[in-house]
Amino acid sequence: MLASLLEGLSDAIGFVTGALLGFGLGITLGLDLFAPGYGTGSIVAIVLVGLGGGMGLQAARVLRARSQSQD
């Protein structure tokens, strides 16, 4: 049970961290995620958040697998 909890927490932390990095990249590029309507800038910002979240999740899984193989 503890292993499942740690797996879920590490996935969540990786996803949220990646999504925040994607959001920050969008802000840096001048894209407004929360702009009214769905303009091009808003859609690109949404894609950046999604890609960042997915990459963060995959990074967490790779790091967890690497950690488990060293044990």
N, CA, C and O atoms as a printed pandas DataFrame, in Angstrom:
     atom_number atom_name residue_name chain_id  residue_number  x_coord  y_coord  z_coord
0              1         N          MET        A               1    0.820   -1.190    0.000
1              2        CA          MET        A               1    0.000    0.000    0.000
2              3         C          MET        A               1    0.866    1.257    0.000
3              4         O          MET        A               1    0.550    2.225   -0.691
4              5         N          LEU        A               2    1.932    1.250    0.752
5              6        CA          LEU        A               2    2.813    2.415    0.797
6              7         C          LEU        A               2    3.453    2.663   -0.566
7              8         O          LEU        A               2    3.628    3.813   -0.968
8              9         N          ALA        A               3    3.801    1.594   -1.279
9             10        CA          ALA        A               3    4.406    1.751   -2.600
10            11         C          ALA        A               3    3.429    2.425   -3.560
11            12         O          ALA        A               3    3.830    3.271   -4.360
12            13         N          SER        A               4    2.146    2.054   -3.485
13            14        CA          SER        A               4    1.133    2.672   -4.352
14            15         C          SER        A               4    0.955    4.148   -4.022
15            16         O          SER        A               4    0.796    4.977   -4.918
16            17         N          LEU        A               5    0.983    4.470   -2.740
17            18        CA          LEU        A               5    0.850    5.857   -2.323
18            19         C          LEU        A               5    2.028    6.685   -2.830
19            20         O          LEU        A               5    1.840    7.782   -3.357
20            21         N          LEU        A               6    3.237    6.159   -2.671
21            22        CA          LEU        A               6    4.422    6.883   -3.146
22            23         C          LEU        A               6    4.418    7.026   -4.661
23            24         O          LEU        A               6    4.839    8.053   -5.194
24            25         N          GLU        A               7    3.942    5.999   -5.350
25            26        CA          GLU        A               7    3.856    6.078   -6.812
26            27         C          GLU        A               7    2.880    7.177   -7.239
27            28         O          GLU        A               7    3.179    7.970   -8.132
28            29         N          GLY        A               8    1.726    7.216   -6.602
29            30        CA          GLY        A               8    0.739    8.243   -6.932
30            31         C          GLY        A               8    1.216    9.639   -6.606
31            32         O          GLY        A               8    1.010   10.571   -7.382
32            33         N          LEU        A               9    1.854    9.785   -5.458
33            34        CA          LEU        A               9    2.359   11.114   -5.070
34            35         C          LEU        A               9    3.469   11.587   -6.006
35            36         O          LEU        A               9    3.499   12.756   -6.391
36            37         N          SER        A              10    4.375   10.691   -6.369
37            38        CA          SER        A              10    5.460   11.109   -7.260
38            39         C          SER        A              10    4.912   11.445   -8.647
39            40         O          SER        A              10    5.395   12.379   -9.287
40            41         N          ASP        A              11    3.912   10.698   -9.122
41            42        CA          ASP        A              11    3.290   11.034  -10.404
42            43         C          ASP        A              11    2.628   12.410  -10.340
43            44         O          ASP        A              11    2.773   13.220  -11.256
44            45         N          ALA        A              12    1.901   12.666   -9.251
45            46        CA          ALA        A              12    1.209   13.946   -9.106
46            47         C          ALA        A              12    2.199   15.106   -9.026
47            48         O          ALA        A              12    2.001   16.145   -9.656
48            49         N          ILE        A              13    3.248   14.923   -8.259
49            50        CA          ILE        A              13    4.256   15.986   -8.130
50            51         C          ILE        A              13    4.935   16.245   -9.469
51            52         O          ILE        A              13    5.154   17.398   -9.842
52            53         N          GLY        A              14    5.268   15.186  -10.191
53            54        CA          GLY        A              14    5.888   15.350  -11.507
54            55         C          GLY        A              14    4.970   16.062  -12.482
55            56         O          GLY        A              14    5.405   16.950  -13.215
56            57         N          PHE        A              15    3.685   15.670  -12.493
57            58        CA          PHE        A              15    2.730   16.292  -13.411
58            59         C          PHE        A              15    2.539   17.770  -13.095
59            60         O          PHE        A              15    2.597   18.611  -13.992
60            61         N          VAL        A              16    2.314   18.085  -11.832
61            62        CA          VAL        A              16    2.063   19.481  -11.451
62            63         C          VAL        A              16    3.296   20.347  -11.710
63            64         O          VAL        A              16    3.183   21.472  -12.197
64            65         N          THR        A              17    4.471   19.813  -11.380
65            66        CA          THR        A              17    5.705   20.567  -11.627
66            67         C          THR        A              17    5.884   20.839  -13.115
67            68         O          THR        A              17    6.203   21.961  -13.508
68            69         N          GLY        A              18    5.680   19.819  -13.946
69            70        CA          GLY        A              18    5.804   20.004  -15.392
70            71         C          GLY        A              18    4.778   20.978  -15.937
71            72         O          GLY        A              18    5.093   21.803  -16.795
72            73         N          ALA        A              19    3.541   20.887  -15.438
73            74        CA          ALA        A              19    2.499   21.807  -15.899
74            75         C          ALA        A              19    2.829   23.245  -15.510
75            76         O          ALA        A              19    2.611   24.170  -16.292
76            77         N          LEU        A              20    3.352   23.429  -14.309
77            78        CA          LEU        A              20    3.740   24.782  -13.890
78            79         C          LEU        A              20    4.902   25.320  -14.723
79            80         O          LEU        A              20    4.950   26.510  -15.035
80            81         N          LEU        A              21    5.830   24.445  -15.077
81            82        CA          LEU        A              21    6.928   24.877  -15.947
82            83         C          LEU        A              21    6.401   25.251  -17.337
83            84         O          LEU        A              21    6.857   26.229  -17.930
84            85         N          GLY        A              22    5.451   24.482  -17.854
85            86        CA          GLY        A              22    4.825   24.821  -19.136
86            87         C          GLY        A              22    4.075   26.134  -19.059
87            88         O          GLY        A              22    4.130   26.942  -19.986
88            89         N          PHE        A              23    3.372   26.350  -17.951
89            90        CA          PHE        A              23    2.664   27.610  -17.740
90            91         C          PHE        A              23    3.654   28.775  -17.691
91            92         O          PHE        A              23    3.423   29.823  -18.296
92            93         N          GLY        A              24    4.754   28.582  -16.967
93            94        CA          GLY        A              24    5.777   29.628  -16.876
94            95         C          GLY        A              24    6.407   29.931  -18.223
95            96         O          GLY        A              24    6.688   31.088  -18.534
96            97         N          LEU        A              25    6.629   28.897  -19.026
97            98        CA          LEU        A              25    7.169   29.111  -20.366
98            99         C          LEU        A              25    6.189   29.920  -21.209
99           100         O          LEU        A              25    6.592   30.810  -21.958
100          101         N          GLY        A              26    4.906   29.609  -21.084
101          102        CA          GLY        A              26    3.902   30.374  -21.815
102          103         C          GLY        A              26    3.876   31.833  -21.399
103          104         O          GLY        A              26    3.771   32.722  -22.244
104          105         N          ILE        A              27    3.971   32.081  -20.105
105          106        CA          ILE        A              27    4.014   33.466  -19.613
106          107         C          ILE        A              27    5.257   34.174  -20.149
107          108         O          ILE        A              27    5.192   35.330  -20.570
108          109         N          THR        A              28    6.393   33.465  -20.130
109          110        CA          THR        A              28    7.637   34.042  -20.627
110          111         C          THR        A              28    7.529   34.420  -22.101
111          112         O          THR        A              28    8.082   35.429  -22.539
112          113         N          LEU        A              29    6.806   33.593  -22.862
113          114        CA          LEU        A              29    6.635   33.859  -24.292
114          115         C          LEU        A              29    5.514   34.867  -24.567
115          116         O          LEU        A              29    5.249   35.201  -25.722
116          117         N          GLY        A              30    4.859   35.348  -23.509
117          118        CA          GLY        A              30    3.809   36.339  -23.666
118          119         C          GLY        A              30    2.450   35.750  -24.023
119          120         O          GLY        A              30    1.590   36.452  -24.556
120          121         N          LEU        A              31    2.250   34.471  -23.735
121          122        CA          LEU        A              31    0.980   33.814  -24.039
122          123         C          LEU        A              31    0.098   33.822  -22.798
123          124         O          LEU        A              31    0.566   33.547  -21.693
124          125         N          ASP        A              32   -1.185   34.140  -22.986
125          126        CA          ASP        A              32   -2.108   34.223  -21.860
126          127         C          ASP        A              32   -3.049   33.022  -21.889
127          128         O          ASP        A              32   -3.942   32.937  -22.732
128          129         N          LEU        A              33   -2.836   32.101  -20.958
129          130        CA          LEU        A              33   -3.654   30.894  -20.873
130          131         C          LEU        A              33   -5.106   31.225  -20.589
131          132         O          LEU        A              33   -6.004   30.545  -21.087
132          133         N          PHE        A              34   -5.350   32.253  -19.801
133          134        CA          PHE        A              34   -6.694   32.587  -19.356
134          135         C          PHE        A              34   -7.313   33.742  -20.139
135          136         O          PHE        A              34   -8.210   34.421  -19.639
136          137         N          ALA        A              35   -6.845   33.965  -21.352
137          138        CA          ALA        A              35   -7.420   35.024  -22.189
138          139         C          ALA        A              35   -8.850   34.652  -22.564
139          140         O          ALA        A              35   -9.157   33.475  -22.755
140          141         N          PRO        A              36   -9.721   35.645  -22.669
141          142        CA          PRO        A              36  -11.097   35.334  -23.067
142          143         C          PRO        A              36  -11.134   34.771  -24.496
143          144         O          PRO        A              36  -10.437   35.257  -25.386
144          145         N          GLY        A              37  -11.947   33.757  -24.690
145          146        CA          GLY        A              37  -12.027   33.121  -25.999
146          147         C          GLY        A              37  -10.883   32.153  -26.197
147          148         O          GLY        A              37  -10.051   31.967  -25.309
148          149         N          TYR        A              38  -10.846   31.555  -27.333
149          150        CA          TYR        A              38   -9.793   30.589  -27.645
150          151         C          TYR        A              38   -8.993   31.081  -28.836
151          152         O          TYR        A              38   -9.119   30.565  -29.947
152          153         N          GLY        A              39   -8.166   32.088  -28.587
153          154        CA          GLY        A              39   -7.286   32.584  -29.624
154          155         C          GLY        A              39   -6.075   31.677  -29.762
155          156         O          GLY        A              39   -5.899   30.739  -28.985
156          157         N          THR        A              40   -5.256   31.955  -30.738
157          158        CA          THR        A              40   -4.073   31.132  -31.000
158          159         C          THR        A              40   -3.136   31.109  -29.802
159          160         O          THR        A              40   -2.635   30.049  -29.429
160          161         N          GLY        A              41   -2.896   32.263  -29.197
161          162        CA          GLY        A              41   -2.001   32.323  -28.038
162          163         C          GLY        A              41   -2.511   31.502  -26.878
163          164         O          GLY        A              41   -1.731   30.843  -26.190
164          165         N          SER        A              42   -3.807   31.535  -26.654
165          166        CA          SER        A              42   -4.408   30.772  -25.565
166          167         C          SER        A              42   -4.290   29.267  -25.817
167          168         O          SER        A              42   -3.993   28.504  -24.898
168          169         N          ILE        A              43   -4.517   28.848  -27.041
169          170        CA          ILE        A              43   -4.422   27.425  -27.379
170          171         C          ILE        A              43   -2.976   26.945  -27.263
171          172         O          ILE        A              43   -2.728   25.846  -26.766
172          173         N          VAL        A              44   -2.036   27.745  -27.712
173          174        CA          VAL        A              44   -0.623   27.364  -27.593
174          175         C          VAL        A              44   -0.236   27.256  -26.118
175          176         O          VAL        A              44    0.510   26.352  -25.742
176          177         N          ALA        A              45   -0.732   28.163  -25.283
177          178        CA          ALA        A              45   -0.445   28.102  -23.853
178          179         C          ALA        A              45   -1.036   26.835  -23.233
179          180         O          ALA        A              45   -0.399   26.208  -22.386
180          181         N          ILE        A              46   -2.242   26.453  -23.644
181          182        CA          ILE        A              46   -2.864   25.227  -23.153
182          183         C          ILE        A              46   -2.035   24.014  -23.556
183          184         O          ILE        A              46   -1.839   23.101  -22.754
184          185         N          VAL        A              47   -1.554   24.001  -24.778
185          186        CA          VAL        A              47   -0.710   22.896  -25.254
186          187         C          VAL        A              47    0.585   22.836  -24.455
187          188         O          VAL        A              47    1.035   21.745  -24.103
188          189         N          LEU        A              48    1.192   23.975  -24.162
189          190        CA          LEU        A              48    2.430   23.999  -23.374
190          191         C          LEU        A              48    2.211   23.434  -21.974
191          192         O          LEU        A              48    3.056   22.702  -21.458
192          193         N          VAL        A              49    1.090   23.769  -21.364
193          194        CA          VAL        A              49    0.782   23.234  -20.029
194          195         C          VAL        A              49    0.588   21.728  -20.113
195          196         O          VAL        A              49    1.092   20.996  -19.261
196          197         N          GLY        A              50   -0.129   21.252  -21.119
197          198        CA          GLY        A              50   -0.348   19.818  -21.281
198          199         C          GLY        A              50    0.935   19.057  -21.554
199          200         O          GLY        A              50    1.175   18.002  -20.966
200          201         N          LEU        A              51    1.758   19.587  -22.443
201          202        CA          LEU        A              51    3.044   18.943  -22.737
202          203         C          LEU        A              51    3.959   18.946  -21.513
203          204         O          LEU        A              51    4.631   17.956  -21.224
204          205         N          GLY        A              52    3.975   20.056  -20.809
205          206        CA          GLY        A              52    4.796   20.134  -19.598
206          207         C          GLY        A              52    4.346   19.133  -18.556
207          208         O          GLY        A              52    5.177   18.480  -17.924
208          209         N          GLY        A              53    3.035   19.001  -18.366
209          210        CA          GLY        A              53    2.510   18.032  -17.414
210          211         C          GLY        A              53    2.859   16.600  -17.805
211          212         O          GLY        A              53    3.260   15.803  -16.957
212          213         N          GLY        A              54    2.708   16.275  -19.075
213          214        CA          GLY        A              54    3.050   14.937  -19.543
214          215         C          GLY        A              54    4.533   14.632  -19.412
215          216         O          GLY        A              54    4.915   13.525  -19.034
216          217         N          MET        A              55    5.368   15.616  -19.726
217          218        CA          MET        A              55    6.811   15.404  -19.608
218          219         C          MET        A              55    7.223   15.288  -18.145
219          220         O          MET        A              55    8.117   14.509  -17.812
220          221         N          GLY        A              56    6.584   16.052  -17.277
221          222        CA          GLY        A              56    6.874   15.948  -15.845
222          223         C          GLY        A              56    6.477   14.589  -15.294
223          224         O          GLY        A              56    7.198   14.017  -14.476
224          225         N          LEU        A              57    5.339   14.069  -15.732
225          226        CA          LEU        A              57    4.884   12.748  -15.314
226          227         C          LEU        A              57    5.863   11.676  -15.772
227          228         O          LEU        A              57    6.226   10.792  -14.996
228          229         N          GLN        A              58    6.288   11.750  -17.017
229          230        CA          GLN        A              58    7.235   10.758  -17.529
230          231         C          GLN        A              58    8.586   10.861  -16.809
231          232         O          GLN        A              58    9.219    9.841  -16.534
232          233         N          ALA        A              59    9.020   12.067  -16.509
233          234        CA          ALA        A              59   10.275   12.246  -15.781
234          235         C          ALA        A              59   10.186   11.634  -14.390
235          236         O          ALA        A              59   11.137   11.008  -13.922
236          237         N          ALA        A              60    9.043   11.814  -13.727
237          238        CA          ALA        A              60    8.862   11.226  -12.401
238          239         C          ALA        A              60    8.914    9.709  -12.469
239          240         O          ALA        A              60    9.499    9.065  -11.598
240          241         N          ARG        A              61    8.307    9.138  -13.496
241          242        CA          ARG        A              61    8.317    7.677  -13.644
242          243         C          ARG        A              61    9.713    7.149  -13.939
243          244         O          ARG        A              61   10.106    6.104  -13.421
244          245         N          VAL        A              62   10.460    7.864  -14.767
245          246        CA          VAL        A              62   11.839    7.444  -15.070
246          247         C          VAL        A              62   12.695    7.517  -13.813
247          248         O          VAL        A              62   13.453    6.592  -13.523
248          249         N          LEU        A              63   12.579    8.599  -13.073
249          250        CA          LEU        A              63   13.364    8.750  -11.850
250          251         C          LEU        A              63   12.988    7.686  -10.809
251          252         O          LEU        A              63   13.856    7.162  -10.112
252          253         N          ARG        A              64   11.696    7.373  -10.710
253          254        CA          ARG        A              64   11.251    6.350   -9.766
254          255         C          ARG        A              64   11.766    4.972  -10.181
255          256         O          ARG        A              64   12.200    4.196   -9.329
256          257         N          ALA        A              65   11.726    4.657  -11.479
257          258        CA          ALA        A              65   12.234    3.371  -11.948
258          259         C          ALA        A              65   13.744    3.262  -11.736
259          260         O          ALA        A              65   14.253    2.202  -11.372
260          261         N          ARG        A              66   14.446    4.361  -11.967
261          262        CA          ARG        A              66   15.899    4.369  -11.764
262          263         C          ARG        A              66   16.224    4.157  -10.284
263          264         O          ARG        A              66   17.161    3.437   -9.939
264          265         N          SER        A              67   15.438    4.792   -9.421
265          266        CA          SER        A              67   15.636    4.659   -7.978
266          267         C          SER        A              67   15.355    3.228   -7.523
267          268         O          SER        A              67   16.077    2.697   -6.679
268          269         N          GLN        A              68   14.317    2.603   -8.070
269          270        CA          GLN        A              68   13.956    1.240   -7.686
270          271         C          GLN        A              68   14.971    0.229   -8.197
271          272         O          GLN        A              68   15.198   -0.795   -7.554
272          273         N          SER        A              69   15.589    0.504   -9.353
273          274        CA          SER        A              69   16.570   -0.446   -9.883
274          275         C          SER        A              69   17.877   -0.397   -9.104
275          276         O          SER        A              69   18.635   -1.367   -9.111
276          277         N          GLN        A              70   18.152    0.718   -8.432
277          278        CA          GLN        A              70   19.369    0.832   -7.624
278          279         C          GLN        A              70   19.236    0.137   -6.293
279          280         O          GLN        A              70   20.242   -0.190   -5.663
280          281         N          ASP        A              71   17.996   -0.099   -5.842
281          282        CA          ASP        A              71   17.780   -0.760   -4.538
282          283         C          ASP        A              71   18.087   -2.234   -4.588
283          284         O          ASP        A              71   17.955   -2.926   -3.578
